[in-house]
Amino acid sequence: MNNTYFITGIGTGIGKTIISSILTEKLKADYWKPIQSGDLEISDSLFVKHLVSPNTIIHPESYRLSEPLSPHLSARLDGIEISLESIKKPETDNNLIIEGAGGLMVPLNDKELILDLIKNLGVKVIIVSQNYLGSINHTLLTIEMLKIHQIEIAGLIFNGVKNEESEQYIENYSKVKVLGRIPKMSILNNETINKAGAYITL
């Protein structure tokens, strides 16, 4: 049975793209970033393509927006409006990793958020967390919002520098399965991405 996972973070700059690359490689999955907001010449899709196996299928974005801003504002500046109905999950017989933009409450238009996109796609979520002052709060809020909206959480991955106290508290309080922790990676290439897959149980 093939699986689809939506990768969301507890905020921006948490390492979703690196974790998405690791999971794509580990599961021999396809990769899809529905919305790219800015940095079109060095997009997340191109970054993942650079790190994973050459035969990996990278599905094209539904929206490629010019400015590195919140998708709703970047779309407005481009003279368009993001419509959830136009974001269709790619057809594939393979595992699929979907990478979100920022966190759950990132706005896509005047009424809908990344959270609504996840609900619309009907997929399981993997949360990427990172240890910093305030990360317990941000992680638990993300988990709580998914639970309130009855979205299945496949698990949690910690990315970067270890903080055993914070990680243990989040796991004990939330009862969400911790899939692993990826140590800070100073070198990013196909070899290190492949090796990092061993840190994740999925």
Backbone as a chain_set.jsonl record, in Angstrom:
{"seq": "MNNTYFITGIGTGIGKTIISSILTEKLKADYWKPIQSGDLEISDSLFVKHLVSPNTIIHPESYRLSEPLSPHLSARLDGIEISLESIKKPETDNNLIIEGAGGLMVPLNDKELILDLIKNLGVKVIIVSQNYLGSINHTLLTIEMLKIHQIEIAGLIFNGVKNEESEQYIENYSKVKVLGRIPKMSILNNETINKAGAYITL", "coords": {"N": [[0.834, -1.194, 0.0], [0.566, 2.178, -0.886], [1.635, 5.329, 0.462], [0.675, 8.689, 1.32], [2.038, 11.658, 2.467], [1.715, 14.746, 4.113], [3.9, 17.313, 4.646], [4.34, 19.438, 7.211], [5.352, 22.386, 9.044], [6.285, 23.752, 12.299], [6.595, 26.345, 11.979], [8.151, 28.869, 9.908], [11.163, 28.153, 8.096], [12.004, 25.865, 9.391], [12.984, 23.553, 8.42], [11.589, 21.959, 6.65], [11.967, 21.316, 3.938], [14.377, 19.924, 3.807], [13.745, 17.706, 5.426], [11.643, 16.726, 3.875], [13.073, 15.962, 1.612], [14.65, 13.895, 2.679], [12.659, 12.053, 3.443], [11.436, 11.596, 0.964], [13.501, 10.296, -0.378], [13.977, 8.111, 1.34], [11.546, 6.692, 1.272], [11.368, 6.19, -1.37], [9.756, 7.879, -2.843], [7.451, 9.998, -4.755], [7.646, 13.577, -5.169], [6.034, 16.604, -4.213], [5.385, 20.011, -4.284], [2.87, 22.019, -3.677], [2.522, 24.85, -3.66], [4.704, 27.345, -4.473], [6.242, 30.064, -3.178], [7.858, 32.696, -4.202], [11.482, 32.869, -4.791], [11.911, 31.451, -7.222], [13.9, 30.632, -8.944], [15.515, 29.105, -7.394], [13.901, 27.091, -6.292], [12.007, 25.092, -3.902], [11.34, 22.635, -5.027], [13.358, 22.325, -6.957], [15.542, 22.245, -5.268], [15.074, 19.899, -3.795], [15.128, 18.074, -5.913], [17.818, 18.201, -6.556], [18.942, 16.855, -4.422], [17.884, 14.28, -4.201], [17.457, 10.92, -5.613], [18.153, 10.523, -9.144], [16.027, 9.454, -10.653], [13.725, 10.145, -9.372], [10.383, 11.286, -9.276], [9.39, 14.539, -9.649], [6.735, 16.427, -9.094], [5.06, 19.075, -10.825], [4.53, 22.393, -9.481], [1.379, 23.687, -8.363], [0.953, 26.359, -8.087], [3.141, 28.974, -8.848], [4.584, 31.531, -7.429], [5.652, 34.937, -7.5], [6.863, 36.527, -5.425], [8.719, 36.287, -2.314], [6.8, 35.898, -0.071], [3.948, 35.649, 2.179], [1.692, 33.259, 0.807], [-0.914, 34.251, 0.087], [-0.571, 37.012, -0.179], [1.549, 37.211, -1.996], [0.331, 36.023, -4.213], [-1.687, 37.905, -4.681], [-0.161, 40.121, -5.433], [0.785, 39.135, -7.784], [-1.465, 39.256, -9.247], [-3.416, 37.298, -9.106], [-5.635, 34.831, -7.611], [-5.403, 32.344, -5.19], [-6.906, 29.212, -5.533], [-8.384, 26.577, -3.864], [-9.68, 24.504, -5.127], [-8.356, 24.232, -7.505], [-6.032, 22.995, -6.912], [-4.879, 20.05, -7.329], [-4.209, 16.819, -6.2], [-1.417, 15.037, -7.397], [-1.706, 12.304, -9.686], [-0.544, 9.17, -8.934], [1.07, 5.989, -8.633], [2.806, 5.639, -6.691], [4.472, 6.177, -3.472], [3.933, 9.391, -1.957], [5.271, 12.52, -1.182], [4.249, 15.509, 0.132], [4.973, 18.856, 0.316], [4.315, 21.516, 2.447], [3.741, 25.113, 2.782], [5.36, 27.085, 4.983], [3.682, 27.171, 8.146], [0.645, 25.7, 9.583], [-1.297, 27.754, 9.705], [-0.843, 29.547, 7.697], [-1.914, 31.897, 5.361], [-3.762, 31.318, 2.336], [-5.569, 32.556, 0.714], [-8.126, 35.074, 1.084], [-9.782, 33.703, 2.81], [-8.95, 31.093, 3.313], [-6.585, 28.67, 4.545], [-3.327, 27.015, 4.852], [-4.005, 24.833, 6.408], [-6.626, 24.316, 5.513], [-6.067, 23.455, 2.953], [-4.769, 21.022, 3.48], [-6.905, 19.584, 4.62], [-8.593, 19.524, 2.426], [-7.149, 17.964, 0.645], [-7.117, 15.599, 2.0], [-5.159, 14.065, 3.459], [-2.574, 12.413, 5.442], [-0.543, 13.857, 8.06], [2.806, 14.847, 8.651], [4.625, 16.337, 11.152], [7.123, 18.773, 11.349], [9.416, 19.7, 13.719], [11.495, 21.968, 15.588], [14.075, 22.701, 17.89], [13.887, 25.491, 19.898], [13.605, 28.516, 21.839], [10.349, 28.658, 22.794], [9.449, 26.739, 21.12], [8.144, 24.491, 22.134], [5.582, 25.406, 22.731], [4.759, 26.223, 20.115], [4.848, 23.786, 18.768], [3.007, 22.171, 20.174], [0.674, 23.673, 19.795], [0.366, 23.399, 17.031], [-0.069, 20.633, 16.827], [-2.437, 20.445, 18.34], [-4.227, 21.946, 16.792], [-4.431, 20.367, 14.482], [-5.609, 18.086, 15.598], [-8.053, 19.124, 16.497], [-9.274, 19.614, 14.069], [-9.57, 17.104, 13.175], [-7.595, 15.829, 11.642], [-5.449, 13.366, 10.528], [-2.502, 12.579, 12.247], [0.547, 11.483, 11.303], [2.948, 11.451, 12.545], [5.784, 12.907, 14.303], [8.696, 14.762, 13.612], [11.809, 15.706, 14.828], [14.063, 18.263, 14.045], [17.413, 19.109, 13.702], [19.451, 20.67, 16.295], [19.643, 18.856, 19.301], [17.321, 18.74, 22.043], [16.684, 17.276, 24.723], [14.945, 17.514, 26.927], [12.843, 19.238, 26.038], [11.898, 17.781, 23.819], [11.07, 15.402, 25.014], [9.027, 16.328, 26.667], [7.142, 17.295, 24.793], [6.495, 14.92, 23.455], [5.432, 13.343, 25.566], [3.275, 14.904, 26.467], [1.648, 15.364, 24.192], [1.192, 12.85, 23.116], [1.758, 12.085, 20.564], [3.281, 10.172, 18.046], [6.766, 9.994, 17.873], [8.734, 10.102, 15.134], [11.385, 10.319, 14.665], [14.643, 11.954, 14.951], [16.467, 14.303, 13.249], [19.814, 15.026, 13.107], [21.701, 18.141, 13.133], [22.686, 19.04, 9.913], [25.59, 19.563, 8.195], [26.564, 19.163, 5.701], [24.956, 18.79, 2.669], [23.898, 16.474, 0.475], [23.231, 13.837, -1.9], [24.218, 11.518, -0.712], [24.404, 12.108, 2.079], [21.739, 12.689, 2.599], [20.573, 10.216, 2.055], [21.739, 8.651, 4.104], [20.683, 9.917, 6.318], [18.103, 9.029, 6.417], [18.054, 6.798, 8.007], [17.622, 7.668, 10.554], [14.958, 7.963, 10.852], [11.909, 6.383, 11.597], [9.576, 4.876, 9.787]], "CA": [[0.0, 0.0, 0.0], [1.342, 3.407, -0.965], [1.233, 6.35, 1.419], [0.881, 10.099, 1.033], [2.254, 12.427, 3.69], [1.853, 16.193, 3.974], [4.933, 17.768, 5.578], [4.125, 20.809, 7.686], [6.289, 22.782, 10.085], [5.72, 24.556, 13.383], [6.841, 27.719, 11.562], [8.953, 28.996, 8.694], [12.591, 27.942, 8.304], [12.15, 24.769, 10.348], [13.691, 22.459, 7.751], [10.632, 21.072, 5.956], [12.466, 20.864, 2.637], [15.379, 18.888, 4.071], [13.013, 16.516, 5.882], [10.915, 16.21, 2.705], [14.07, 15.272, 0.776], [15.01, 12.641, 3.355], [11.516, 11.141, 3.348], [11.28, 11.231, -0.45], [14.541, 9.31, -0.69], [13.793, 6.912, 2.172], [10.348, 5.964, 0.833], [11.393, 6.122, -2.844], [8.477, 8.529, -3.139], [7.364, 11.205, -5.574], [7.643, 14.807, -4.366], [5.171, 17.667, -4.758], [5.214, 21.259, -3.523], [1.745, 22.643, -4.386], [2.641, 26.3, -3.781], [6.03, 27.932, -4.288], [6.079, 31.508, -3.049], [9.159, 33.333, -4.34], [12.687, 32.043, -5.011], [11.558, 30.512, -8.297], [15.119, 30.109, -9.57], [16.079, 28.119, -6.462], [12.681, 26.628, -5.628], [12.121, 23.877, -3.09], [11.31, 21.481, -5.939], [14.697, 22.204, -7.545], [16.439, 21.873, -4.178], [14.844, 18.472, -3.544], [15.617, 17.349, -7.098], [19.284, 18.171, -6.462], [19.366, 15.992, -3.325], [17.352, 12.916, -4.26], [17.874, 10.101, -6.748], [17.799, 11.132, -10.434], [14.786, 8.932, -11.223], [12.592, 10.588, -8.555], [9.424, 12.145, -9.979], [9.07, 15.807, -8.992], [5.528, 16.934, -9.755], [5.08, 20.544, -10.923], [3.724, 23.157, -8.539], [0.099, 24.22, -8.837], [1.147, 27.813, -8.137], [4.508, 29.496, -8.739], [4.347, 32.938, -7.146], [6.896, 35.684, -7.709], [7.479, 37.157, -4.259], [8.905, 35.433, -1.125], [5.874, 36.417, 0.93], [2.825, 34.757, 2.417], [1.084, 32.962, -0.5], [-2.072, 35.085, -0.26], [-0.087, 38.326, -0.605], [2.326, 37.016, -3.223], [-0.647, 35.797, -5.286], [-2.356, 39.184, -4.958], [0.785, 40.952, -6.176], [0.867, 38.551, -9.133], [-2.751, 39.478, -9.91], [-4.23, 36.08, -9.118], [-6.107, 34.363, -6.309], [-5.242, 30.898, -5.043], [-8.154, 28.468, -5.368], [-8.125, 25.204, -3.419], [-10.241, 23.568, -6.109], [-7.417, 24.061, -8.617], [-4.864, 22.26, -6.425], [-5.234, 18.628, -7.41], [-3.129, 15.895, -5.868], [-0.962, 14.302, -8.588], [-2.017, 10.869, -9.77], [0.67, 8.354, -8.917], [0.983, 4.692, -7.972], [3.944, 5.624, -5.789], [4.374, 7.018, -2.288], [3.991, 10.809, -2.319], [5.585, 13.497, -0.143], [3.742, 16.836, -0.202], [5.548, 19.853, 1.219], [3.529, 22.727, 2.606], [4.417, 26.41, 2.845], [5.267, 27.573, 6.356], [2.904, 26.352, 9.069], [-0.767, 25.417, 9.294], [-2.151, 28.935, 9.636], [-0.4, 30.428, 6.609], [-3.073, 32.155, 4.497], [-3.667, 31.094, 0.888], [-6.401, 33.622, 0.156], [-8.76, 35.825, 2.172], [-10.611, 32.847, 3.663], [-8.446, 29.729, 3.496], [-5.229, 28.51, 5.062], [-2.686, 25.728, 4.576], [-4.842, 23.848, 7.101], [-7.747, 23.968, 4.631], [-5.501, 22.676, 1.849], [-4.562, 19.657, 3.982], [-8.236, 18.97, 4.74], [-9.102, 19.331, 1.07], [-6.402, 16.863, 0.029], [-7.457, 14.389, 2.746], [-3.928, 13.288, 3.642], [-1.947, 12.382, 6.77], [0.436, 14.925, 8.262], [4.016, 14.707, 9.464], [5.008, 17.651, 11.666], [8.552, 19.011, 11.566], [9.666, 20.617, 14.822], [12.895, 22.323, 15.811], [14.194, 23.183, 19.262], [14.252, 26.885, 20.17], [12.752, 29.054, 22.883], [8.996, 28.816, 22.264], [9.093, 25.651, 20.196], [7.162, 23.598, 22.769], [4.296, 26.056, 22.485], [4.435, 26.172, 18.682], [4.62, 22.388, 18.378], [1.751, 21.703, 20.772], [-0.418, 24.367, 19.112], [0.213, 22.756, 15.714], [-0.693, 19.331, 17.074], [-3.805, 20.657, 18.807], [-5.046, 22.411, 15.665], [-4.7, 19.2, 13.634], [-6.555, 17.224, 16.315], [-9.366, 19.787, 16.481], [-9.843, 19.474, 12.727], [-9.639, 15.657, 12.91], [-6.623, 15.474, 10.602], [-4.587, 12.305, 11.054], [-1.085, 12.904, 12.403], [1.358, 10.267, 11.162], [4.042, 11.52, 13.504], [6.543, 14.132, 14.522], [10.14, 14.643, 13.41], [12.608, 16.826, 15.315], [15.133, 18.569, 13.104], [18.465, 19.992, 14.199], [20.101, 20.479, 17.591], [18.837, 18.077, 20.245], [16.967, 19.226, 23.371], [15.976, 16.091, 25.229], [13.881, 17.941, 27.823], [11.727, 19.736, 25.221], [11.38, 16.702, 22.987], [10.368, 14.457, 25.885], [7.788, 16.957, 27.116], [6.203, 17.312, 23.663], [6.037, 13.544, 23.209], [4.604, 12.885, 26.691], [2.038, 15.679, 26.563], [0.809, 15.259, 22.99], [0.967, 11.435, 22.779], [2.008, 11.903, 19.135], [4.444, 9.318, 17.805], [7.976, 10.631, 17.352], [9.282, 9.253, 14.065], [12.838, 10.402, 14.681], [15.263, 13.271, 15.047], [17.557, 14.474, 12.298], [20.816, 15.946, 13.647], [22.075, 19.25, 12.257], [23.469, 18.536, 8.782], [26.451, 20.611, 7.64], [26.742, 18.845, 4.278], [23.725, 18.275, 2.066], [24.005, 15.864, -0.847], [22.452, 12.601, -1.962], [24.767, 10.542, 0.232], [24.016, 12.444, 3.455], [20.278, 12.559, 2.667], [20.324, 8.786, 2.149], [22.137, 8.187, 5.435], [19.787, 10.508, 7.328], [16.868, 8.245, 6.453], [18.146, 5.792, 9.071], [17.182, 8.277, 11.806], [13.502, 8.042, 10.844], [11.173, 5.115, 11.56], [8.297, 5.103, 9.11]], "C": [[0.873, 1.25, 0.0], [0.759, 4.469, -0.038], [1.512, 7.748, 0.9], [0.996, 10.837, 2.354], [2.412, 13.905, 3.35], [2.826, 16.657, 5.055], [4.663, 19.219, 5.942], [5.121, 21.103, 8.791], [5.585, 23.563, 11.175], [5.953, 26.046, 13.108], [7.629, 27.717, 10.266], [10.43, 28.779, 9.026], [12.909, 26.832, 9.284], [12.928, 23.594, 9.745], [12.776, 21.484, 7.036], [11.214, 20.496, 4.677], [13.518, 19.775, 2.807], [14.697, 17.597, 4.511], [12.235, 15.892, 4.722], [11.859, 15.449, 1.778], [14.428, 13.912, 1.369], [13.887, 11.613, 3.223], [11.279, 10.681, 1.915], [12.266, 10.137, -0.826], [14.312, 8.003, 0.071], [12.647, 6.049, 1.657], [10.307, 5.742, -0.674], [10.115, 6.742, -3.405], [8.597, 9.569, -4.239], [7.355, 12.399, -4.626], [6.767, 15.849, -5.054], [5.092, 18.829, -3.786], [4.095, 22.026, -4.215], [1.925, 24.135, -4.644], [4.067, 26.728, -3.481], [5.872, 29.441, -4.298], [7.452, 32.172, -3.038], [10.28, 32.341, -4.577], [12.479, 31.016, -6.127], [12.789, 29.895, -8.967], [15.806, 29.071, -8.688], [14.936, 27.542, -5.614], [12.941, 25.375, -4.794], [12.119, 22.626, -3.958], [12.686, 21.242, -6.558], [15.707, 21.753, -6.49], [16.313, 20.38, -3.879], [15.388, 17.632, -4.702], [17.13, 17.181, -7.061], [19.764, 17.137, -5.445], [18.959, 14.532, -3.464], [17.834, 12.191, -5.505], [17.366, 10.681, -8.06], [16.461, 10.663, -11.006], [13.545, 9.326, -10.412], [11.679, 11.511, -9.375], [9.114, 13.354, -9.11], [7.874, 16.397, -9.732], [5.536, 18.466, -9.764], [4.153, 21.207, -9.915], [2.406, 23.578, -9.181], [0.186, 25.739, -8.985], [2.63, 28.126, -7.952], [4.388, 31.022, -8.628], [5.675, 33.694, -7.067], [7.606, 36.1, -6.437], [7.607, 36.199, -3.074], [8.114, 35.955, 0.065], [4.84, 35.344, 1.245], [2.101, 34.512, 1.096], [-0.081, 33.873, -0.879], [-1.635, 36.446, -0.781], [0.715, 38.221, -1.894], [1.4, 36.799, -4.417], [-1.326, 37.109, -5.678], [-1.446, 40.096, -5.782], [0.977, 40.441, -7.604], [-0.449, 38.682, -9.898], [-3.619, 38.245, -10.01], [-4.732, 35.788, -7.711], [-5.975, 32.851, -6.266], [-6.601, 30.256, -4.775], [-7.822, 27.035, -4.974], [-8.59, 24.182, -4.443], [-9.264, 23.293, -7.254], [-6.16, 23.297, -8.198], [-5.228, 20.787, -6.312], [-4.019, 17.757, -7.097], [-2.709, 15.107, -7.104], [-1.37, 12.828, -8.535], [-0.714, 10.092, -9.848], [0.377, 7.035, -8.224], [2.067, 4.561, -6.911], [3.602, 6.323, -4.472], [4.531, 8.477, -2.718], [4.27, 11.652, -1.083], [5.127, 14.865, -0.642], [4.323, 17.823, 0.808], [4.698, 21.111, 1.25], [4.378, 23.982, 2.557], [4.255, 26.953, 4.256], [4.499, 26.608, 7.239], [1.443, 26.254, 8.688], [-1.597, 26.66, 9.019], [-1.671, 29.965, 8.621], [-1.569, 30.635, 5.651], [-2.783, 31.937, 3.012], [-4.483, 32.125, 0.119], [-7.104, 34.296, 1.337], [-9.509, 34.947, 3.173], [-9.977, 31.51, 4.033], [-6.951, 29.715, 3.808], [-4.62, 27.2, 4.56], [-3.477, 24.594, 5.231], [-5.994, 23.376, 6.223], [-7.274, 23.152, 3.429], [-5.302, 21.229, 2.273], [-5.89, 18.914, 4.076], [-8.788, 18.629, 3.361], [-8.435, 18.141, 0.386], [-6.685, 15.534, 0.736], [-6.274, 13.482, 3.011], [-3.439, 13.358, 5.09], [-0.833, 13.419, 6.841], [1.625, 14.431, 9.083], [4.453, 16.113, 9.851], [6.519, 17.708, 11.849], [8.698, 20.067, 12.653], [11.165, 20.864, 14.938], [12.986, 22.948, 17.191], [14.711, 24.615, 19.333], [13.317, 27.38, 21.266], [11.369, 29.353, 22.305], [8.539, 27.658, 21.405], [8.12, 24.642, 20.815], [5.76, 24.131, 22.495], [3.872, 25.915, 21.026], [4.119, 24.749, 18.229], [3.286, 21.89, 18.911], [0.539, 22.395, 20.149], [-0.691, 23.747, 17.745], [-0.507, 21.417, 15.862], [-2.164, 19.496, 17.448], [-4.721, 21.083, 17.658], [-5.391, 21.244, 14.729], [-5.72, 18.273, 14.288], [-7.963, 17.811, 16.287], [-10.06, 19.573, 15.145], [-9.859, 18.02, 12.25], [-8.791, 15.248, 11.702], [-5.64, 14.475, 11.207], [-3.129, 12.765, 11.085], [-0.29, 11.605, 12.331], [2.514, 10.268, 12.15], [4.751, 12.849, 13.487], [8.022, 13.846, 14.3], [10.814, 15.897, 13.958], [13.796, 17.014, 14.38], [16.147, 19.494, 13.754], [18.956, 19.644, 15.587], [19.146, 19.833, 18.6], [18.555, 18.865, 21.521], [16.064, 18.162, 23.987], [14.786, 16.46, 26.111], [12.647, 18.382, 27.043], [11.071, 18.607, 24.433], [10.567, 15.709, 23.811], [9.036, 15.028, 26.352], [6.734, 16.928, 26.012], [5.632, 15.926, 23.415], [5.08, 13.08, 24.307], [3.256, 13.595, 26.727], [1.102, 15.405, 25.395], [0.391, 13.839, 22.661], [1.091, 11.183, 21.269], [3.297, 11.096, 18.962], [5.605, 10.132, 17.248], [8.634, 9.668, 16.364], [10.805, 9.292, 14.036], [13.324, 11.824, 14.88], [16.451, 13.311, 14.108], [18.564, 15.445, 12.897], [21.132, 17.057, 12.637], [23.022, 18.744, 11.173], [24.261, 19.68, 8.153], [26.697, 20.407, 6.147], [25.45, 18.232, 3.761], [24.017, 17.774, 0.665], [23.249, 14.547, -0.806], [22.921, 11.57, -0.948], [24.306, 10.84, 1.657], [22.5, 12.347, 3.646], [19.883, 11.088, 2.809], [20.606, 8.261, 3.55], [21.186, 8.694, 6.508], [18.475, 9.749, 7.451], [16.859, 7.219, 7.566], [17.677, 6.346, 10.416], [15.657, 8.29, 11.938], [12.889, 6.642, 10.75], [9.799, 5.377, 10.974], [8.005, 3.947, 8.171]], "O": [[1.807, 1.364, 0.794], [-0.446, 4.503, 0.212], [2.457, 7.97, 0.142], [0.167, 10.669, 3.248], [3.141, 14.271, 2.427], [2.6, 16.42, 6.242], [4.745, 20.113, 5.1], [5.67, 20.188, 9.404], [4.44, 23.986, 11.013], [5.559, 26.901, 13.901], [7.757, 26.685, 9.606], [10.897, 29.169, 10.096], [13.955, 26.847, 9.933], [13.459, 22.752, 10.468], [13.132, 20.323, 6.833], [10.99, 19.329, 4.36], [13.549, 18.812, 2.04], [15.033, 16.517, 4.025], [12.175, 14.668, 4.602], [11.491, 14.414, 1.224], [14.499, 12.91, 0.658], [14.137, 10.444, 2.926], [10.958, 9.517, 1.677], [11.913, 9.173, -1.505], [14.44, 6.919, -0.497], [12.758, 4.824, 1.608], [9.346, 5.182, -1.201], [9.485, 6.201, -4.315], [9.699, 9.974, -4.611], [7.091, 12.254, -3.432], [6.749, 15.97, -6.279], [4.77, 18.652, -2.611], [4.34, 22.637, -5.255], [1.54, 24.639, -5.699], [4.578, 26.507, -2.383], [5.43, 30.027, -5.286], [8.128, 32.21, -2.01], [10.067, 31.128, -4.568], [12.835, 29.847, -5.977], [12.731, 28.782, -9.49], [16.587, 28.254, -9.176], [15.006, 27.515, -4.385], [13.954, 24.696, -4.959], [12.822, 21.661, -3.657], [13.131, 20.1, -6.671], [16.615, 20.976, -6.783], [17.316, 19.683, -3.729], [16.029, 16.604, -4.486], [17.661, 16.152, -7.479], [20.863, 16.599, -5.58], [19.611, 13.647, -2.909], [18.526, 12.765, -6.346], [16.282, 11.263, -8.105], [15.827, 11.396, -11.765], [12.438, 8.891, -10.727], [12.154, 12.403, -10.077], [8.638, 13.218, -7.983], [8.003, 16.82, -10.88], [5.98, 19.083, -8.795], [3.121, 20.65, -9.543], [2.332, 23.797, -10.39], [-0.42, 26.326, -9.881], [3.283, 27.622, -7.039], [4.123, 31.707, -9.616], [6.687, 33.152, -6.624], [8.833, 36.035, -6.371], [6.713, 35.385, -2.843], [8.678, 36.392, 1.068], [4.853, 34.265, 0.653], [1.906, 35.454, 0.328], [-0.224, 34.232, -2.048], [-2.241, 36.983, -1.709], [0.572, 39.058, -2.786], [1.647, 37.324, -5.503], [-1.517, 37.389, -6.862], [-1.901, 40.761, -6.712], [1.29, 41.208, -8.515], [-0.543, 38.273, -11.055], [-4.468, 38.15, -10.896], [-4.307, 36.419, -6.744], [-6.387, 32.158, -7.197], [-7.349, 30.698, -3.904], [-7.066, 26.356, -5.668], [-7.975, 23.129, -4.609], [-9.335, 22.245, -7.898], [-5.315, 22.986, -9.038], [-5.811, 20.347, -5.321], [-2.942, 17.943, -7.663], [-3.566, 14.558, -7.797], [-1.373, 12.203, -7.475], [0.115, 10.333, -10.727], [-0.468, 6.971, -7.331], [2.227, 3.502, -6.304], [2.568, 6.983, -4.365], [5.183, 8.766, -3.721], [3.593, 11.519, -0.064], [5.556, 15.326, -1.699], [4.177, 17.639, 2.016], [4.397, 21.698, 0.211], [5.585, 23.921, 2.32], [3.139, 27.25, 4.683], [4.633, 25.391, 7.113], [1.046, 26.673, 7.601], [-2.506, 26.626, 8.19], [-2.059, 31.131, 8.688], [-2.156, 29.664, 5.176], [-1.727, 32.309, 2.501], [-4.123, 32.514, -0.992], [-6.701, 34.095, 2.483], [-9.837, 35.403, 4.269], [-10.427, 30.859, 4.976], [-6.184, 30.591, 3.409], [-5.295, 26.386, 3.93], [-3.599, 23.511, 4.658], [-6.307, 22.187, 6.187], [-7.986, 22.271, 2.947], [-5.625, 20.309, 1.521], [-5.993, 17.758, 3.665], [-9.379, 17.567, 3.164], [-9.077, 17.402, -0.36], [-6.514, 14.467, 0.147], [-6.36, 12.27, 2.816], [-3.833, 14.237, 5.855], [-0.258, 13.807, 5.824], [1.472, 13.706, 10.066], [4.631, 16.976, 8.991], [7.119, 16.804, 12.432], [8.18, 21.178, 12.535], [11.985, 20.082, 14.455], [12.07, 23.651, 17.616], [15.819, 24.915, 18.889], [12.331, 26.714, 21.582], [11.233, 30.205, 21.427], [7.377, 27.596, 21.004], [7.353, 24.006, 20.093], [4.87, 23.389, 22.08], [2.738, 25.525, 20.744], [3.229, 24.535, 17.405], [2.52, 21.258, 18.184], [-0.512, 21.774, 19.991], [-1.846, 23.589, 17.35], [-1.435, 21.112, 15.114], [-3.028, 18.781, 16.94], [-5.861, 20.628, 17.567], [-6.517, 21.15, 14.243], [-6.596, 17.736, 13.611], [-8.942, 17.094, 16.082], [-11.273, 19.375, 15.087], [-10.125, 17.74, 11.081], [-9.204, 14.444, 10.867], [-5.072, 14.717, 12.271], [-2.596, 13.267, 10.095], [-0.432, 10.732, 13.188], [3.001, 9.209, 12.545], [4.38, 13.778, 12.77], [8.539, 12.82, 14.742], [10.441, 17.015, 13.602], [14.449, 16.05, 13.979], [15.787, 20.54, 14.295], [18.896, 18.492, 16.015], [17.987, 20.231, 18.72], [19.427, 19.571, 22.028], [14.849, 18.158, 23.792], [13.743, 15.808, 26.058], [11.533, 17.954, 27.346], [9.846, 18.495, 24.389], [9.518, 15.234, 23.375], [8.037, 14.313, 26.427], [5.578, 16.583, 26.256], [4.431, 15.772, 23.192], [4.038, 12.493, 24.017], [2.223, 12.975, 26.984], [-0.102, 15.235, 25.587], [-0.632, 13.625, 22.01], [0.585, 10.182, 20.762], [4.282, 11.328, 19.664], [5.449, 10.867, 16.273], [9.035, 8.562, 16.727], [11.444, 8.413, 13.458], [12.537, 12.767, 14.965], [17.334, 12.455, 14.167], [18.208, 16.591, 13.174], [20.863, 16.923, 11.444], [24.031, 18.103, 11.467], [23.685, 20.641, 7.643], [26.999, 21.355, 5.421], [24.92, 17.282, 4.338], [24.345, 18.556, -0.227], [22.686, 14.187, 0.227], [22.111, 10.832, -0.388], [23.867, 9.936, 2.368], [22.029, 11.971, 4.719], [18.983, 10.748, 3.577], [19.805, 7.516, 4.114], [20.912, 7.999, 7.486], [17.809, 9.822, 8.484], [15.794, 6.807, 8.026], [17.367, 5.575, 11.324], [15.126, 8.592, 13.007], [13.303, 5.826, 9.927], [8.96, 6.027, 11.598], [6.972, 3.942, 7.501]]}, "num_chains": 1, "name": "protein.A"}
